[in-house]
Amino acid sequence: MPHTQLITVDDVAELFRRYHQQTDAQPTFAELDPTSGDLRASFAPEIGNAVPAAVAHGLRRRYPIPGPHADGANALLSELIPLAQRVTDGFSATWDGNNTIGVLGADALEAEDQILALCQAEFDLGEDNPRALAVWDAWETGADADTDAAVYAITATTTDADLDMIEEHYLTDFRAGMHQSFLIIDRLGDWLRHVRDTRDPDDH
């Protein structure tokens, strides 16, 4: 049987994704591939309830987790490795007459129940979860367009490329001001474009 191996998350906000015009961020989960032993955290790329066939048929196992930052995801997945190994050890693929599906033995099922319980415990911590990524909405931070324009030298002629660089500096400054590394500002790019688009073209 494959040995469980953790595929780490590197970027602090790698697991956060909210698609344009969507109210909520994409769900996040731990995912185990019992055929390779790979254990990783990811977000659902599909909008709605759609899942890949491999997940629907149990060939890859998903366990919902709250939206963690990178260190939080890696820490949680590290705790799951022994249980994930039991799932892998008890996994088999079989043809059910229509599809190849994943089947778990008794011990693997018990281990999977324990994984789900640990993941649920992370959800139950809510805002007190130190592993959760703090998400601020750019339009609800109390930011002022005139102030931001002055601080970051944003004018009507500032290019999108320049705004992308400003976005990085803005987030760094915001994290420093909040004394918190594990946070992001959702829709920050939209906010900075709003700042630019409301500048007087005659101002330099």
N, C-alpha and C positions, 0 to 999 in steps of 0.2 A: 504494500500500500504506500502511496506517496506520503512524504512527511509534510506537515503543514508549514507553510512559509509565509511570513507576513510581507505583504507589499505595502511599504510605508507611504504615507501621505506627506508631501514635502512643503507645499505652499499653505500658509496659514488659512487661506480662504478657499482652498481647492474644492471643498465639498459644498460650497454655497453656489447655487445657481437659481436665479429667478428670471424667467424668460420675459421678453417684452410683452406688455399688456396682460401679464399674469399677476394675479393678486398675491399668490403665495409662492414661496420658494419651492424648488423641487424636493421631494422626499429624499432623505439620505438613509443609507443602510450599510451594514456589513455584508459582504458577499463571499461565500466559500465555493470554490470549484473543487469538489471531491476527486475529480479525475486527475488534477494536477497538484492538489494540496494548497493552491494559492488562496490566501485570505486577504481581502482588501476592503477598503471603505470607498463608497462612491455615492453619486446622486443619480436619481432616475432620469435618464435623458429623454424619456417619453413623457409627453403631457397627458394627463388623465390616468386611466387605469391600465394602459397597455404595458405588457412586459414581454421580453424576448421569449421565444419558444423554449429555450434551454431552461429558463426560470420557471415558466409555466409547467414544464414537464419534470421539474425537480432535479434536473441535471446540474443546475447551479442553485445554491441555497442562499436566500436573502433574509436578513434579520433587520427590521427597522431600528434605526438609532436616531436620537436627536441630532440636529445639525452641529457637529463638533468642529473645533479648530484642529489643525494638523496634529499638534502634540496630543490633544485629547483623543483624537481618533486612533493614533498609534498606541496610546496607553490602553485604551479599551480593547483594541484588537489583540494586544499582547496578552491580556487577561483571558481572552477567548481561545487562545491557541490550544491548550490541553483539551478543551471541549470540542473544538473544531477537529482535532485529530481523531477523537472518538467517532465523530460523524463520518469522517473520511474512511476510517477503518471499517465502519459498518455500512458503507455505501455500496450499492451495486446498480448497474444499469441493465434493464431488461425490456424486451419487446412485449407490449401489451396487446398486440394485434393491430394497433393503429400507429403507435409512436414508440420510440425508445424513451423510457421514463426512468427516473431515479427512485430507488427503493432503499429505505433505511431499516436496518435490523433493530432489535429491541434496545440495545445499549445506545446506538446512535440516536434513536428517537428520544431517549431519556436525556442524552447530552444536548440535543437540539432544544428540548424544553428548557434546560438550564441556560442555554445561550439566550433564548427569548426572554427568560426571567431577568437575566442580567441587563439586557438591553432595555427592558421595561423599567428597571430600577433607575436607569439613566434618565429616562423620560420623566419619572416621578420626581426627580430632583428639581425639575423646572428651571427657574431663573437662578437657583442656587447651585446649579451644576457647573463646577469649575472647568469642565471640559467643553462646555458649549461655546460656540462662537457668538460674540455679541454683535448684533446687526442693528445699525442705526440707519434710518432713512434720511437721505440728504435733504429732503424737504421738511424734515421735522427736527433738525438739529438746532434751530434758532439762528442759522447762518443768515447773513445779510449780504445781498448781492453787491452793494456799493463797497462794503468793507472788503469782501473777498476780491473784488476787482482791483482794489488798491493794493492789497497785500500781495497778490500773485500777478500783478501787472497784466491783467486781462483787459483787452480792448476789443473794439468791434472787428479788428483785423487779426486777432489771435487765431492761429490755424488750429485745426483738429489735432494735428501732431503735437503742437505746443500744449494743447489742453490735456493730451494724454500724459505728457511729462508733468504738468502741473498737478494732475490727479494723483500721481505718486507722491509728490511733495505734500500735497494737501492731506492725504491719508496719514503720512508719517507725522505731520504736525499735529493732527487730530489725536492720534494715538498717544503722542507725547503729552498733550494737554490733558488727556483723560487718564494718563498713567496706566494704560492698558494696551498690551500688544495684541491680544486676541480679539480684535474687532475689525469690522469693515463698515463702509458707508455704502449702502445700497443706492443706486441711481445717482452716484456722485458725478459720473460723466454727464448725465442729463442736466444736473444742477449747474455744472461749470459751463455748459453750452448755453444755458439760460442766462447766466451771468454775462457771457459774451454777447448774446443776442439782444440784451437790453442795454448795451453800452451805446452811447452817442457816437456815431461815426466821426464826428468832428473833434472828439476828445482823443488825445494821444498821450 
